[in-house]
Amino acid sequence: MNTVFQILTALVLFQVIFISIFLFNSKKGKRLSNYLLAFFFISLGSGLLDYFFLISGVFDQNTQFAFILNSMVMFHAPLLLLYTQSLTSQTFKLRAVHLLHALPFVIIIFLLIIFYYSQPIERQELALESVREGSQIENVLISVLGIMYVLGYLLAMKIRLYRYSKLIREQFSNIDKINLNWLNYLVNVFLISVGTSVLANFLRHSQTGLLKEGAIVIALVGLLIFIIMVLLKGLHQNDVFLGAERKEVGDSTEREEWKSLRTKLIQYLEDEKPYFDPNLTLNALAGQLKISGRQLSTIINMELGKSFFDLINSYRIEEARKMINEPEDPKTTISEVMYKVGFNSKSSFNTAFKKYTGKTPSEFK
Protein backbone atom coordinates (compact mmCIF):
# COMPACT_ATOMS: atom_id res chain seq x y z
CA MET A 1 0.00 0.00 0.00
CA ASN A 2 2.91 2.31 0.76
CA THR A 3 4.20 1.80 -2.78
CA VAL A 4 0.80 2.68 -4.26
CA PHE A 5 0.70 5.81 -2.13
CA GLN A 6 4.15 6.87 -3.32
CA ILE A 7 3.31 6.24 -6.99
CA LEU A 8 0.03 8.18 -6.81
CA THR A 9 1.70 11.02 -4.93
CA ALA A 10 4.46 11.21 -7.53
CA LEU A 11 1.90 11.29 -10.35
CA VAL A 12 -0.12 14.05 -8.71
CA LEU A 13 2.94 16.16 -7.90
CA PHE A 14 4.30 15.72 -11.43
CA GLN A 15 1.01 16.89 -12.92
CA VAL A 16 0.82 19.83 -10.50
CA ILE A 17 4.34 20.93 -11.47
CA PHE A 18 3.62 20.44 -15.18
CA ILE A 19 0.36 22.36 -15.20
CA SER A 20 1.80 25.19 -13.06
CA ILE A 21 4.82 25.65 -15.34
CA PHE A 22 2.53 25.56 -18.38
CA LEU A 23 0.28 28.26 -16.94
CA PHE A 24 3.14 30.51 -15.89
CA ASN A 25 4.55 30.39 -19.43
CA SER A 26 1.29 30.33 -21.40
CA LYS A 27 0.59 33.34 -23.60
CA LYS A 28 -3.04 32.36 -24.12
CA GLY A 29 -5.84 34.04 -22.23
CA LYS A 30 -5.32 36.60 -19.46
CA ARG A 31 -1.94 36.44 -17.76
CA LEU A 32 -3.41 37.22 -14.34
CA SER A 33 -5.95 34.42 -14.75
CA ASN A 34 -3.21 31.95 -15.67
CA TYR A 35 -1.15 32.98 -12.64
CA LEU A 36 -4.10 32.57 -10.28
CA LEU A 37 -4.82 29.08 -11.59
CA ALA A 38 -1.13 28.18 -11.37
CA PHE A 39 -0.96 29.25 -7.71
CA PHE A 40 -4.14 27.26 -7.09
CA PHE A 41 -2.35 24.11 -8.23
CA ILE A 42 0.79 25.03 -6.29
CA SER A 43 -1.34 25.19 -3.14
CA LEU A 44 -2.71 21.74 -3.97
CA GLY A 45 0.80 20.39 -4.41
CA SER A 46 2.04 22.04 -1.20
CA GLY A 47 -0.63 20.35 0.91
CA LEU A 48 0.06 16.97 -0.66
CA LEU A 49 3.84 17.36 -0.28
CA ASP A 50 3.42 18.18 3.41
CA TYR A 51 1.34 15.04 3.95
CA PHE A 52 3.83 12.95 1.97
CA PHE A 53 6.65 14.15 4.23
CA LEU A 54 4.50 13.38 7.25
CA ILE A 55 3.70 9.81 6.17
CA SER A 56 7.28 9.19 5.06
CA GLY A 57 8.68 10.25 8.45
CA VAL A 58 10.60 13.26 7.13
CA PHE A 59 9.16 15.44 9.91
CA ASP A 60 10.08 13.00 12.69
CA GLN A 61 13.50 14.61 13.03
CA ASN A 62 12.31 18.06 11.91
CA THR A 63 9.04 18.59 13.71
CA GLN A 64 9.36 22.38 13.45
CA PHE A 65 8.74 22.22 9.69
CA ALA A 66 5.52 20.19 9.83
CA PHE A 67 2.13 21.64 8.74
CA ILE A 68 3.56 24.80 7.15
CA LEU A 69 3.02 23.58 3.59
CA ASN A 70 -0.26 21.94 4.56
CA SER A 71 -1.61 25.30 5.71
CA MET A 72 -1.49 26.39 2.07
CA VAL A 73 -4.69 24.41 1.48
CA MET A 74 -6.55 27.42 2.85
CA PHE A 75 -5.77 29.17 -0.44
CA HIS A 76 -7.43 26.50 -2.66
CA ALA A 77 -10.92 27.91 -2.74
CA PRO A 78 -10.03 31.63 -2.65
CA LEU A 79 -7.65 31.26 -5.60
CA LEU A 80 -10.26 29.37 -7.60
CA LEU A 81 -12.83 32.08 -6.85
CA LEU A 82 -10.41 34.84 -7.87
CA TYR A 83 -9.66 32.89 -11.03
CA THR A 84 -13.38 32.73 -11.79
CA GLN A 85 -13.77 36.45 -11.17
CA SER A 86 -10.84 37.23 -13.46
CA LEU A 87 -12.45 35.31 -16.32
CA THR A 88 -15.88 36.83 -15.92
CA SER A 89 -14.81 40.47 -15.71
CA GLN A 90 -12.66 42.45 -18.10
CA THR A 91 -11.85 45.00 -15.40
CA PHE A 92 -10.79 42.53 -12.69
CA LYS A 93 -7.59 43.41 -10.84
CA LEU A 94 -6.10 42.21 -7.60
CA ARG A 95 -6.76 44.75 -4.88
CA ALA A 96 -5.88 45.17 -1.23
CA VAL A 97 -9.34 43.93 -0.20
CA HIS A 98 -8.52 40.51 -1.69
CA LEU A 99 -5.97 40.03 1.10
CA LEU A 100 -8.96 39.20 3.33
CA HIS A 101 -9.00 35.80 1.65
CA ALA A 102 -5.69 35.11 3.41
CA LEU A 103 -7.24 35.64 6.86
CA PRO A 104 -8.05 31.92 7.45
CA PHE A 105 -4.42 31.07 6.60
CA VAL A 106 -3.18 33.64 9.13
CA ILE A 107 -5.53 32.23 11.77
CA ILE A 108 -4.30 28.68 11.12
CA ILE A 109 -0.66 29.75 11.44
CA PHE A 110 -1.47 31.63 14.65
CA LEU A 111 -3.15 28.55 16.14
CA LEU A 112 -0.23 26.33 15.09
CA ILE A 113 2.20 28.68 16.82
CA ILE A 114 0.20 28.45 20.05
CA PHE A 115 -0.74 24.77 20.06
CA TYR A 116 2.14 23.18 18.13
CA TYR A 117 5.30 25.20 17.42
CA SER A 118 5.55 26.62 20.96
CA GLN A 119 5.11 23.16 22.52
CA PRO A 120 7.93 20.82 23.62
CA ILE A 121 9.32 18.36 21.07
CA GLU A 122 7.53 15.48 22.78
CA ARG A 123 4.13 17.17 22.32
CA GLN A 124 4.95 17.92 18.69
CA GLU A 125 5.85 14.27 18.07
CA LEU A 126 2.57 13.13 19.64
CA ALA A 127 0.65 15.58 17.41
CA LEU A 128 2.43 14.28 14.32
CA GLU A 129 1.63 10.69 15.24
CA SER A 130 -2.00 11.57 15.85
CA VAL A 131 -2.37 13.19 12.42
CA ARG A 132 -0.44 10.38 10.74
CA GLU A 133 -2.71 7.72 12.22
CA GLY A 134 -5.91 9.78 11.93
CA SER A 135 -6.80 8.53 15.39
CA GLN A 136 -8.31 11.72 16.79
CA ILE A 137 -11.89 12.83 16.18
CA GLU A 138 -10.51 16.34 15.78
CA ASN A 139 -9.13 15.34 12.39
CA VAL A 140 -12.62 14.50 11.14
CA LEU A 141 -14.08 17.69 12.59
CA ILE A 142 -11.38 19.75 10.88
CA SER A 143 -12.25 18.04 7.58
CA VAL A 144 -15.94 18.84 8.02
CA LEU A 145 -15.14 22.49 8.79
CA GLY A 146 -12.83 22.50 5.80
CA ILE A 147 -15.49 21.31 3.36
CA MET A 148 -17.97 23.85 4.76
CA TYR A 149 -15.36 26.54 4.13
CA VAL A 150 -14.82 25.30 0.57
CA LEU A 151 -18.56 24.96 -0.08
CA GLY A 152 -19.03 28.65 0.69
CA TYR A 153 -16.51 29.57 -1.99
CA LEU A 154 -17.89 27.06 -4.48
CA LEU A 155 -21.37 28.53 -4.00
CA ALA A 156 -19.95 31.99 -4.74
CA MET A 157 -18.31 30.60 -7.90
CA LYS A 158 -21.55 28.97 -9.03
CA ILE A 159 -23.46 32.22 -8.58
CA ARG A 160 -20.78 34.13 -10.47
CA LEU A 161 -20.81 31.66 -13.37
CA TYR A 162 -24.62 31.66 -13.51
CA ARG A 163 -24.73 35.45 -13.72
CA TYR A 164 -22.01 35.46 -16.35
CA SER A 165 -23.86 32.87 -18.44
CA LYS A 166 -27.06 34.90 -18.22
CA LEU A 167 -25.22 38.11 -19.07
CA ILE A 168 -23.48 36.88 -22.22
CA ARG A 169 -26.79 35.53 -23.51
CA GLU A 170 -28.14 39.06 -23.27
CA GLN A 171 -25.34 40.54 -25.35
CA PHE A 172 -23.94 37.92 -27.75
CA SER A 173 -25.54 35.77 -30.43
CA ASN A 174 -22.70 33.23 -30.43
CA ILE A 175 -21.24 32.24 -27.07
CA ASP A 176 -19.13 29.20 -28.01
CA LYS A 177 -15.88 31.15 -27.56
CA ILE A 178 -16.84 32.95 -24.38
CA ASN A 179 -18.94 30.54 -22.33
CA LEU A 180 -17.28 29.06 -19.27
CA ASN A 181 -19.05 25.70 -19.16
CA TRP A 182 -15.68 23.98 -18.76
CA LEU A 183 -14.96 26.04 -15.63
CA ASN A 184 -18.34 25.10 -14.18
CA TYR A 185 -17.39 21.48 -14.88
CA LEU A 186 -14.03 22.04 -13.13
CA VAL A 187 -15.80 23.42 -10.04
CA ASN A 188 -18.06 20.35 -9.92
CA VAL A 189 -15.12 17.95 -10.13
CA PHE A 190 -13.24 19.93 -7.48
CA LEU A 191 -16.23 19.55 -5.16
CA ILE A 192 -16.17 15.77 -5.70
CA SER A 193 -12.43 15.74 -5.01
CA VAL A 194 -12.94 17.60 -1.73
CA GLY A 195 -15.70 15.16 -0.83
CA THR A 196 -13.40 12.18 -1.34
CA SER A 197 -10.84 13.77 0.98
CA VAL A 198 -13.43 14.12 3.74
CA LEU A 199 -14.53 10.51 3.20
CA ALA A 200 -10.91 9.42 3.39
CA ASN A 201 -10.41 11.17 6.73
CA PHE A 202 -13.59 9.62 8.09
CA LEU A 203 -12.46 6.13 7.03
CA ARG A 204 -9.03 6.67 8.56
CA HIS A 205 -10.64 7.59 11.87
CA SER A 206 -13.25 4.83 11.97
CA GLN A 207 -11.46 1.92 10.29
CA THR A 208 -8.29 -0.09 10.71
CA GLY A 209 -6.11 -2.23 8.48
CA LEU A 210 -6.36 -2.23 4.72
CA LEU A 211 -9.47 -0.03 4.57
CA LYS A 212 -7.77 2.62 6.68
CA GLU A 213 -4.74 2.63 4.39
CA GLY A 214 -7.01 2.61 1.37
CA ALA A 215 -8.60 5.85 2.55
CA ILE A 216 -5.40 7.69 1.64
CA VAL A 217 -5.54 6.16 -1.84
CA ILE A 218 -9.17 7.33 -2.20
CA ALA A 219 -8.15 10.92 -1.51
CA LEU A 220 -5.22 10.73 -3.94
CA VAL A 221 -7.30 9.19 -6.70
CA GLY A 222 -9.90 11.94 -6.27
CA LEU A 223 -7.19 14.59 -6.55
CA LEU A 224 -5.62 12.83 -9.55
CA ILE A 225 -8.96 12.69 -11.40
CA PHE A 226 -9.54 16.37 -10.69
CA ILE A 227 -6.20 17.39 -12.19
CA ILE A 228 -6.74 15.16 -15.23
CA MET A 229 -10.12 16.81 -15.79
CA VAL A 230 -8.47 20.22 -15.65
CA LEU A 231 -5.90 19.13 -18.21
CA LEU A 232 -8.69 17.90 -20.48
CA LYS A 233 -11.10 20.78 -19.95
CA GLY A 234 -9.30 23.83 -18.68
CA LEU A 235 -6.12 24.13 -20.66
CA HIS A 236 -7.86 24.83 -23.95
CA GLN A 237 -9.32 28.05 -22.60
CA ASN A 238 -10.10 30.43 -25.43
CA ASP A 239 -7.47 32.73 -26.89
CA VAL A 240 -10.03 35.50 -27.20
CA PHE A 241 -11.52 36.69 -23.93
CA LEU A 242 -14.71 38.65 -24.37
CA GLY A 243 -16.10 39.94 -21.13
CA ALA A 244 -19.59 41.29 -20.70
CA GLU A 245 -20.48 44.29 -18.64
CA ARG A 246 -23.96 44.72 -17.22
CA LYS A 247 -25.68 47.97 -18.03
CA GLU A 248 -28.46 49.06 -15.73
CA VAL A 249 -31.78 49.37 -17.51
CA GLY A 250 -34.18 52.07 -16.44
CA ASP A 251 -37.97 52.19 -16.89
CA SER A 252 -38.48 55.91 -17.51
CA THR A 253 -39.29 55.55 -21.22
CA GLU A 254 -42.95 55.48 -22.07
CA ARG A 255 -44.58 52.14 -22.88
CA GLU A 256 -45.68 53.26 -26.32
CA GLU A 257 -42.12 54.09 -27.31
CA TRP A 258 -40.99 50.60 -26.34
CA LYS A 259 -43.78 49.08 -28.45
CA SER A 260 -42.71 51.20 -31.39
CA LEU A 261 -39.08 50.14 -31.01
CA ARG A 262 -40.15 46.50 -30.66
CA THR A 263 -42.01 46.73 -33.98
CA LYS A 264 -38.97 48.36 -35.54
CA LEU A 265 -36.71 45.57 -34.24
CA ILE A 266 -38.92 42.74 -35.48
CA GLN A 267 -39.34 44.37 -38.87
CA TYR A 268 -35.60 44.85 -39.21
CA LEU A 269 -34.88 41.24 -38.26
CA GLU A 270 -37.37 39.95 -40.81
CA ASP A 271 -36.30 42.25 -43.64
CA GLU A 272 -32.53 42.59 -43.24
CA LYS A 273 -31.74 39.26 -41.53
CA PRO A 274 -28.75 40.58 -39.54
CA TYR A 275 -28.64 37.31 -37.61
CA PHE A 276 -26.83 35.70 -40.54
CA ASP A 277 -23.72 37.40 -39.14
CA PRO A 278 -22.21 34.78 -36.78
CA ASN A 279 -20.49 37.52 -34.75
CA LEU A 280 -23.56 39.70 -34.26
CA THR A 281 -23.66 41.36 -30.84
CA LEU A 282 -26.25 43.39 -28.98
CA ASN A 283 -24.34 46.64 -29.47
CA ALA A 284 -23.75 45.94 -33.17
CA LEU A 285 -27.47 45.38 -33.77
CA ALA A 286 -28.32 48.46 -31.71
CA GLY A 287 -26.02 50.49 -33.93
CA GLN A 288 -27.78 49.21 -37.05
CA LEU A 289 -31.13 50.21 -35.55
CA LYS A 290 -29.69 53.58 -34.47
CA ILE A 291 -30.68 53.08 -30.85
CA SER A 292 -28.63 52.51 -27.70
CA GLY A 293 -27.63 49.09 -26.43
CA ARG A 294 -29.59 49.83 -23.26
CA GLN A 295 -32.77 50.45 -25.26
CA LEU A 296 -32.33 47.31 -27.33
CA SER A 297 -31.65 45.22 -24.22
CA THR A 298 -34.87 46.54 -22.64
CA ILE A 299 -36.92 45.77 -25.74
CA ILE A 300 -35.64 42.21 -25.97
CA ASN A 301 -35.85 41.43 -22.26
CA MET A 302 -39.01 43.30 -21.27
CA GLU A 303 -41.07 43.47 -24.46
CA LEU A 304 -40.16 40.11 -25.99
CA GLY A 305 -39.34 38.24 -22.79
CA LYS A 306 -36.16 36.73 -24.23
CA SER A 307 -32.41 37.06 -24.04
CA PHE A 308 -30.52 38.43 -27.05
CA PHE A 309 -28.95 34.99 -27.56
CA ASP A 310 -32.33 33.20 -27.65
CA LEU A 311 -33.94 35.83 -29.88
CA ILE A 312 -31.24 35.66 -32.54
CA ASN A 313 -31.03 31.88 -32.45
CA SER A 314 -34.81 31.54 -32.84
CA TYR A 315 -34.58 33.47 -36.12
CA ARG A 316 -31.56 31.45 -37.23
CA ILE A 317 -33.33 28.15 -36.59
CA GLU A 318 -36.45 29.33 -38.43
CA GLU A 319 -34.30 30.15 -41.45
CA ALA A 320 -32.57 26.78 -41.14
CA ARG A 321 -35.93 25.01 -41.15
CA LYS A 322 -36.91 26.80 -44.34
CA MET A 323 -33.59 25.97 -46.02
CA ILE A 324 -33.89 22.29 -45.07
CA ASN A 325 -37.55 22.07 -46.13
CA GLU A 326 -37.17 23.99 -49.38
CA PRO A 327 -33.48 24.01 -50.35
CA GLU A 328 -32.41 26.10 -53.32
CA ASP A 329 -30.00 23.31 -54.19
CA PRO A 330 -31.01 19.71 -53.33
CA LYS A 331 -27.32 18.97 -52.66
CA THR A 332 -27.12 21.52 -49.84
CA THR A 333 -25.82 19.84 -46.70
CA ILE A 334 -26.86 20.48 -43.13
CA SER A 335 -23.39 21.89 -42.42
CA GLU A 336 -23.82 24.42 -45.22
CA VAL A 337 -27.19 25.44 -43.80
CA MET A 338 -25.60 25.79 -40.36
CA TYR A 339 -22.99 28.27 -41.60
CA LYS A 340 -25.45 30.19 -43.79
CA VAL A 341 -27.78 30.97 -40.88
CA GLY A 342 -24.97 32.16 -38.61
CA PHE A 343 -23.78 29.21 -36.52
CA ASN A 344 -20.09 28.37 -36.15
CA SER A 345 -20.41 25.22 -34.07
CA LYS A 346 -22.19 22.02 -35.02
CA SER A 347 -22.91 21.15 -31.38
CA SER A 348 -24.47 24.59 -30.76
CA PHE A 349 -26.53 24.31 -33.95
CA ASN A 350 -27.82 20.85 -33.04
CA THR A 351 -28.65 21.94 -29.50
CA ALA A 352 -30.51 25.06 -30.65
CA PHE A 353 -32.31 23.22 -33.45
CA LYS A 354 -33.58 20.53 -31.10
CA LYS A 355 -34.62 23.18 -28.56
CA TYR A 356 -36.90 24.95 -31.07
CA THR A 357 -38.09 21.99 -33.16
CA GLY A 358 -37.83 18.99 -30.84
CA LYS A 359 -35.64 17.21 -33.39
CA THR A 360 -32.05 17.24 -34.53
CA PRO A 361 -31.38 18.72 -38.01
CA SER A 362 -30.89 15.21 -39.44
CA GLU A 363 -34.14 13.93 -37.93
CA PHE A 364 -35.98 17.02 -39.19
CA LYS A 365 -34.62 16.56 -42.69
C-alpha positions in Angstrom: 0.0 0.0 0.0 2.9 2.3 0.8 4.2 1.8 -2.8 0.8 2.7 -4.3 0.7 5.8 -2.1 4.2 6.9 -3.3 3.3 6.2 -7.0 0.0 8.2 -6.8 1.7 11.0 -4.9 4.5 11.2 -7.5 1.9 11.3 -10.3 -0.1 14.1 -8.7 2.9 16.2 -7.9 4.3 15.7 -11.4 1.0 16.9 -12.9 0.8 19.8 -10.5 4.3 20.9 -11.5 3.6 20.4 -15.2 0.4 22.4 -15.2 1.8 25.2 -13.1 4.8 25.7 -15.3 2.5 25.6 -18.4 0.3 28.3 -16.9 3.1 30.5 -15.9 4.5 30.4 -19.4 1.3 30.3 -21.4 0.6 33.3 -23.6 -3.0 32.4 -24.1 -5.8 34.0 -22.2 -5.3 36.6 -19.5 -1.9 36.4 -17.8 -3.4 37.2 -14.3 -6.0 34.4 -14.8 -3.2 31.9 -15.7 -1.1 33.0 -12.6 -4.1 32.6 -10.3 -4.8 29.1 -11.6 -1.1 28.2 -11.4 -1.0 29.2 -7.7 -4.1 27.3 -7.1 -2.4 24.1 -8.2 0.8 25.0 -6.3 -1.3 25.2 -3.1 -2.7 21.7 -4.0 0.8 20.4 -4.4 2.0 22.0 -1.2 -0.6 20.4 0.9 0.1 17.0 -0.7 3.8 17.4 -0.3 3.4 18.2 3.4 1.3 15.0 4.0 3.8 12.9 2.0 6.6 14.1 4.2 4.5 13.4 7.3 3.7 9.8 6.2 7.3 9.2 5.1 8.7 10.2 8.5 10.6 13.3 7.1 9.2 15.4 9.9 10.1 13.0 12.7 13.5 14.6 13.0 12.3 18.1 11.9 9.0 18.6 13.7 9.4 22.4 13.4 8.7 22.2 9.7 5.5 20.2 9.8 2.1 21.6 8.7 3.6 24.8 7.1 3.0 23.6 3.6 -0.3 21.9 4.6 -1.6 25.3 5.7 -1.5 26.4 2.1 -4.7 24.4 1.5 -6.5 27.4 2.8 -5.8 29.2 -0.4 -7.4 26.5 -2.7 -10.9 27.9 -2.7 -10.0 31.6 -2.7 -7.7 31.3 -5.6 -10.3 29.4 -7.6 -12.8 32.1 -6.8 -10.4 34.8 -7.9 -9.7 32.9 -11.0 -13.4 32.7 -11.8 -13.8 36.4 -11.2 -10.8 37.2 -13.5 -12.4 35.3 -16.3 -15.9 36.8 -15.9 -14.8 40.5 -15.7 -12.7 42.4 -18.1 -11.8 45.0 -15.4 -10.8 42.5 -12.7 -7.6 43.4 -10.8 -6.1 42.2 -7.6 -6.8 44.8 -4.9 -5.9 45.2 -1.2 -9.3 43.9 -0.2 -8.5 40.5 -1.7 -6.0 40.0 1.1 -9.0 39.2 3.3 -9.0 35.8 1.6 -5.7 35.1 3.4 -7.2 35.6 6.9 -8.0 31.9 7.5 -4.4 31.1 6.6 -3.2 33.6 9.1 -5.5 32.2 11.8 -4.3 28.7 11.1 -0.7 29.7 11.4 -1.5 31.6 14.7 -3.1 28.5 16.1 -0.2 26.3 15.1 2.2 28.7 16.8 0.2 28.5 20.0 -0.7 24.8 20.1 2.1 23.2 18.1 5.3 25.2 17.4 5.6 26.6 21.0 5.1 23.2 22.5 7.9 20.8 23.6 9.3 18.4 21.1 7.5 15.5 22.8 4.1 17.2 22.3 4.9 17.9 18.7 5.9 14.3 18.1 2.6 13.1 19.6 0.7 15.6 17.4 2.4 14.3 14.3 1.6 10.7 15.2 -2.0 11.6 15.9 -2.4 13.2 12.4 -0.4 10.4 10.7 -2.7 7.7 12.2 -5.9 9.8 11.9 -6.8 8.5 15.4 -8.3 11.7 16.8 -11.9 12.8 16.2 -10.5 16.3 15.8 -9.1 15.3 12.4 -12.6 14.5 11.1 -14.1 17.7 12.6 -11.4 19.8 10.9 -12.2 18.0 7.6 -15.9 18.8 8.0 -15.1 22.5 8.8 -12.8 22.5 5.8 -15.5 21.3 3.4 -18.0 23.9 4.8 -15.4 26.5 4.1 -14.8 25.3 0.6 -18.6 25.0 -0.1 -19.0 28.7 0.7 -16.5 29.6 -2.0 -17.9 27.1 -4.5 -21.4 28.5 -4.0 -20.0 32.0 -4.7 -18.3 30.6 -7.9 -21.5 29.0 -9.0 -23.5 32.2 -8.6 -20.8 34.1 -10.5 -20.8 31.7 -13.4 -24.6 31.7 -13.5 -24.7 35.5 -13.7 -22.0 35.5 -16.4 -23.9 32.9 -18.4 -27.1 34.9 -18.2 -25.2 38.1 -19.1 -23.5 36.9 -22.2 -26.8 35.5 -23.5 -28.1 39.1 -23.3 -25.3 40.5 -25.4 -23.9 37.9 -27.8 -25.5 35.8 -30.4 -22.7 33.2 -30.4 -21.2 32.2 -27.1 -19.1 29.2 -28.0 -15.9 31.1 -27.6 -16.8 33.0 -24.4 -18.9 30.5 -22.3 -17.3 29.1 -19.3 -19.0 25.7 -19.2 -15.7 24.0 -18.8 -15.0 26.0 -15.6 -18.3 25.1 -14.2 -17.4 21.5 -14.9 -14.0 22.0 -13.1 -15.8 23.4 -10.0 -18.1 20.3 -9.9 -15.1 17.9 -10.1 -13.2 19.9 -7.5 -16.2 19.5 -5.2 -16.2 15.8 -5.7 -12.4 15.7 -5.0 -12.9 17.6 -1.7 -15.7 15.2 -0.8 -13.4 12.2 -1.3 -10.8 13.8 1.0 -13.4 14.1 3.7 -14.5 10.5 3.2 -10.9 9.4 3.4 -10.4 11.2 6.7 -13.6 9.6 8.1 -12.5 6.1 7.0 -9.0 6.7 8.6 -10.6 7.6 11.9 -13.2 4.8 12.0 -11.5 1.9 10.3 -8.3 -0.1 10.7 -6.1 -2.2 8.5 -6.4 -2.2 4.7 -9.5 0.0 4.6 -7.8 2.6 6.7 -4.7 2.6 4.4 -7.0 2.6 1.4 -8.6 5.8 2.6 -5.4 7.7 1.6 -5.5 6.2 -1.8 -9.2 7.3 -2.2 -8.2 10.9 -1.5 -5.2 10.7 -3.9 -7.3 9.2 -6.7 -9.9 11.9 -6.3 -7.2 14.6 -6.6 -5.6 12.8 -9.5 -9.0 12.7 -11.4 -9.5 16.4 -10.7 -6.2 17.4 -12.2 -6.7 15.2 -15.2 -10.1 16.8 -15.8 -8.5 20.2 -15.6 -5.9 19.1 -18.2 -8.7 17.9 -20.5 -11.1 20.8 -20.0 -9.3 23.8 -18.7 -6.1 24.1 -20.7 -7.9 24.8 -23.9 -9.3 28.0 -22.6 -10.1 30.4 -25.4 -7.5 32.7 -26.9 -10.0 35.5 -27.2 -11.5 36.7 -23.9 -14.7 38.6 -24.4 -16.1 39.9 -21.1 -19.6 41.3 -20.7 -20.5 44.3 -18.6 -24.0 44.7 -17.2 -25.7 48.0 -18.0 -28.5 49.1 -15.7 -31.8 49.4 -17.5 -34.2 52.1 -16.4 -38.0 52.2 -16.9 -38.5 55.9 -17.5 -39.3 55.6 -21.2 -42.9 55.5 -22.1 -44.6 52.1 -22.9 -45.7 53.3 -26.3 -42.1 54.1 -27.3 -41.0 50.6 -26.3 -43.8 49.1 -28.5 -42.7 51.2 -31.4 -39.1 50.1 -31.0 -40.1 46.5 -30.7 -42.0 46.7 -34.0 -39.0 48.4 -35.5 -36.7 45.6 -34.2 -38.9 42.7 -35.5 -39.3 44.4 -38.9 -35.6 44.9 -39.2 -34.9 41.2 -38.3 -37.4 39.9 -40.8 -36.3 42.2 -43.6 -32.5 42.6 -43.2 -31.7 39.3 -41.5 -28.7 40.6 -39.5 -28.6 37.3 -37.6 -26.8 35.7 -40.5 -23.7 37.4 -39.1 -22.2 34.8 -36.8 -20.5 37.5 -34.7 -23.6 39.7 -34.3 -23.7 41.4 -30.8 -26.3 43.4 -29.0 -24.3 46.6 -29.5 -23.8 45.9 -33.2 -27.5 45.4 -33.8 -28.3 48.5 -31.7 -26.0 50.5 -33.9 -27.8 49.2 -37.1 -31.1 50.2 -35.5 -29.7 53.6 -34.5 -30.7 53.1 -30.9 -28.6 52.5 -27.7 -27.6 49.1 -26.4 -29.6 49.8 -23.3 -32.8 50.5 -25.3 -32.3 47.3 -27.3 -31.7 45.2 -24.2 -34.9 46.5 -22.6 -36.9 45.8 -25.7 -35.6 42.2 -26.0 -35.9 41.4 -22.3 -39.0 43.3 -21.3 -41.1 43.5 -24.5 -40.2 40.1 -26.0 -39.3 38.2 -22.8 -36.2 36.7 -24.2 -32.4 37.1 -24.0 -30.5 38.4 -27.1 -29.0 35.0 -27.6 -32.3 33.2 -27.6 -33.9 35.8 -29.9 -31.2 35.7 -32.5 -31.0 31.9 -32.4 -34.8 31.5 -32.8 -34.6 33.5 -36.1 -31.6 31.5 -37.2 -33.3 28.1 -36.6 -36.5 29.3 -38.4 -34.3 30.2 -41.5 -32.6 26.8 -41.1 -35.9 25.0 -41.1 -36.9 26.8 -44.3 -33.6 26.0 -46.0 -33.9 22.3 -45.1 -37.6 22.1 -46.1 -37.2 24.0 -49.4 -33.5 24.0 -50.4 -32.4 26.1 -53.3 -30.0 23.3 -54.2 -31.0 19.7 -53.3 -27.3 19.0 -52.7 -27.1 21.5 -49.8 -25.8 19.8 -46.7 -26.9 20.5 -43.1 -23.4 21.9 -42.4 -23.8 24.4 -45.2 -27.2 25.4 -43.8 -25.6 25.8 -40.4 -23.0 28.3 -41.6 -25.5 30.2 -43.8 -27.8 31.0 -40.9 -25.0 32.2 -38.6 -23.8 29.2 -36.5 -20.1 28.4 -36.2 -20.4 25.2 -34.1 -22.2 22.0 -35.0 -22.9 21.2 -31.4 -24.5 24.6 -30.8 -26.5 24.3 -34.0 -27.8 20.8 -33.0 -28.7 21.9 -29.5 -30.5 25.1 -30.6 -32.3 23.2 -33.4 -33.6 20.5 -31.1 -34.6 23.2 -28.6 -36.9 24.9 -31.1 -38.1 22.0 -33.2 -37.8 19.0 -30.8 -35.6 17.2 -33.4 -32.0 17.2 -34.5 -31.4 18.7 -38.0 -30.9 15.2 -39.4 -34.1 13.9 -37.9 -36.0 17.0 -39.2 -34.6 16.6 -42.7 
